[in-house]
């Protein structure tokens, strides 16, 4: 009986450990996925360690600029 209880507890702890370690998407990844789903035109430019991503739909424009570890995100919607 003790062996069964220890096995069940071990499985519970492992389940919690693995589900809490899942990677979460960054704001940048969420925006890129959202714009792709909306059918946006995506333009990526890379210059050294600087990356610029421009995405545009009929009513929304998103610019993402990465310079090293710094990321700037600009979102403009046409209302």
C-alpha positions in Angstrom: 0.0 0.0 0.0 2.8 2.4 0.8 4.5 1.7 -2.5 1.3 2.6 -4.4 0.9 5.9 -2.4 4.6 6.8 -3.0 4.2 6.1 -6.7 1.1 8.2 -7.0 2.7 11.1 -5.1 5.8 10.9 -7.3 3.7 11.0 -10.5 1.7 14.0 -9.2 4.9 15.9 -8.4 6.4 15.1 -11.8 3.2 16.2 -13.6 3.2 19.5 -11.8 6.9 20.0 -12.4 6.6 19.4 -16.2 3.5 21.5 -16.7 4.9 24.5 -14.9 8.1 24.5 -17.0 6.3 25.1 -20.3 7.6 27.9 -22.4 5.3 30.9 -22.6 5.2 33.0 -25.8 6.7 36.5 -25.6 4.7 39.5 -26.7 6.7 39.6 -29.9 5.8 36.0 -30.7 2.2 36.5 -30.0 2.0 39.6 -32.2 3.8 37.8 -35.1 1.4 34.9 -34.8 -1.7 37.2 -34.7 -0.6 39.2 -37.7 0.1 36.0 -39.7 -3.4 34.7 -38.9 -4.8 38.0 -40.2 -2.9 37.6 -43.5 -0.4 40.5 -42.9 2.5 41.3 -45.2 5.7 40.6 -43.2 9.0 42.2 -44.0 12.1 41.2 -42.0 15.4 43.1 -42.3 18.6 42.1 -40.5 21.7 44.2 -40.1 24.3 42.7 -37.8 22.7 42.2 -34.5 19.8 44.5 -35.3 16.5 43.0 -36.6 13.5 45.0 -37.9 10.2 43.3 -38.5 7.4 45.2 -40.2 3.9 43.7 -40.5 0.9 45.4 -42.1 -2.7 44.6 -42.7 -5.5 47.0 -43.9 -6.2 48.4 -40.4 -3.1 47.5 -38.3 0.6 48.2 -38.5 3.2 46.6 -36.2 6.9 47.4 -36.1 9.3 45.3 -34.0 12.9 46.4 -33.6 15.5 44.2 -31.8 18.9 45.7 -31.0 20.9 43.1 -29.1 18.8 42.3 -26.1 16.5 45.4 -26.3 13.2 45.0 -28.1 10.9 47.9 -29.1 7.4 47.2 -30.3 5.1 49.8 -32.0 1.5 49.0 -32.8 -0.7 51.4 -34.8 -4.3 50.8 -35.6 -6.4 52.7 -38.1 -9.8 53.5 -36.5 
